[in-house]
Each structure stands twice: as C-alpha cells, then as structure tokens.
Amino acid sequence: MIRWTITYPKTEGATFDHDYYRDKHIPAFAAALNRSDIEITRGIDGPEEATASVTFESVEAMRAVLASTNLKPLLDDLPNYSTITPKMQTSEIVS
C-alpha cells in the first residue's frame, strides 16, 4: 500500500483556514480524485499545521490517478485557505 500525503508545515506568520480546507477544499479534492477516503489532520503539536492523506494499492495506481486528474483548480484554490506552501510525500505503508 502507498500513502500520498500533502503537508502544510507550520510557518511563522502564515495563515491556514481549517474550516475552508475541511468543508470546501477537501471535498473538491476528493471529487477530483473520485475518492471518499481522504484523511485530514489538524496539527496540535509538532511541525505540521495540517495534512491530507490518501492511500493507493501501488505507486502505479497513484500515478495513474494523479495523471488523469486535473489538479490545477485545486492548486489555484490554495490562496483561499492558506499562505503555506504545501509539501508532498509518497510513502510505503509497511505495517
């Protein structure tokens, strides 16, 4: 299993609208990927303000979904909820 995670590192002076992210951005993201299993977190302690994660059966499956998805509207939505530049990580779930 593969987990694709988008993280928003806590950044001094940055803004992040968790309500908009949860209520508007993530539903649009889920619809674009045709997925309903996107997990989001709100950082309480630690380096991340928020994360969104979605799992795939394989790297190939993840790449196929991302290649067939128009992510531009989602990227264009970023200023509506945050001034933080997101980071992405692909990980193998080992247990």
C-alpha positions as CSV (number, residue, x, y, z in Angstrom):
1,M,0.0,0.0,0.0
2,I,1.1,3.5,-0.8
3,R,0.2,6.7,1.1
4,W,0.4,10.1,-0.6
5,T,0.5,12.9,1.9
6,I,0.3,16.6,1.5
7,T,1.6,18.5,4.4
8,Y,1.4,22.1,5.4
9,P,4.4,22.9,7.7
10,K,3.8,25.4,10.5
11,T,5.3,28.7,9.3
12,E,5.6,31.8,11.4
13,G,3.2,34.5,10.2
14,A,1.3,32.1,7.8
15,T,-2.4,31.6,7.7
16,F,-4.5,28.5,7.4
17,D,-8.3,28.4,7.3
18,H,-9.1,24.9,8.6
19,D,-12.8,25.3,8.1
20,Y,-12.4,26.2,4.4
21,Y,-9.9,23.4,4.0
22,R,-12.2,20.8,5.6
23,D,-15.5,22.0,4.1
24,K,-14.6,23.2,0.6
25,H,-11.1,22.2,-0.5
26,I,-11.0,18.6,0.6
27,P,-14.4,17.7,-0.8
28,A,-13.2,19.2,-4.2
29,F,-10.0,17.2,-3.9
30,A,-12.0,14.0,-3.1
31,A,-14.3,14.6,-6.1
32,A,-11.3,15.3,-8.4
33,L,-9.7,12.0,-7.4
34,N,-13.0,10.2,-7.3
35,R,-12.2,9.1,-3.7
36,S,-14.1,9.3,-0.4
37,D,-11.3,8.1,1.9
38,I,-9.1,11.2,2.2
39,E,-7.9,11.6,5.8
40,I,-7.1,15.1,7.1
41,T,-5.5,16.1,10.3
42,R,-5.1,19.4,12.1
43,G,-1.8,19.8,13.9
44,I,-1.9,20.4,17.6
45,D,1.7,19.9,18.5
46,G,4.6,19.3,16.1
47,P,5.8,20.7,12.8
48,E,2.6,20.4,10.7
49,E,-0.4,22.8,10.6
50,A,-2.4,20.2,8.6
51,T,-2.1,17.1,6.4
52,A,-4.2,15.3,3.9
53,S,-3.5,11.6,3.1
54,V,-4.9,9.2,0.6
55,T,-3.9,5.5,0.1
56,F,-3.4,3.6,-3.1
57,E,-2.8,0.0,-3.9
58,S,0.5,0.8,-5.6
59,V,2.7,3.6,-6.9
60,E,1.5,2.8,-10.4
61,A,-2.2,3.2,-9.3
62,M,-1.4,6.5,-7.6
63,R,0.4,7.8,-10.7
64,A,-2.4,6.8,-12.9
65,V,-5.0,8.6,-10.8
66,L,-2.8,11.7,-10.5
67,A,-2.0,11.7,-14.2
68,S,-5.7,11.5,-15.1
69,T,-6.8,14.3,-12.7
70,N,-6.8,18.0,-13.4
71,L,-5.1,19.3,-10.3
72,K,-4.8,22.9,-11.5
73,P,-8.1,24.0,-10.0
74,L,-7.0,22.5,-6.6
75,L,-3.7,24.3,-6.8
76,D,-5.4,27.5,-7.7
77,D,-7.6,27.1,-4.6
78,L,-4.6,27.3,-2.2
79,P,-4.8,31.1,-1.6
80,N,-8.4,30.6,-0.4
81,Y,-7.3,28.7,2.7
82,S,-3.6,29.2,3.3
83,T,-0.4,31.1,2.7
84,I,1.7,28.0,3.4
85,T,3.4,26.2,0.6
86,P,2.4,22.5,0.8
87,K,4.9,19.7,0.6
88,M,4.1,16.2,-0.7
89,Q,5.4,12.8,0.3
90,T,4.8,9.3,-1.1
91,S,5.3,6.6,1.5
92,E,5.1,2.8,1.5
93,I,2.9,1.5,4.3
94,V,4.9,-1.3,5.9
95,S,2.6,-2.4,8.7
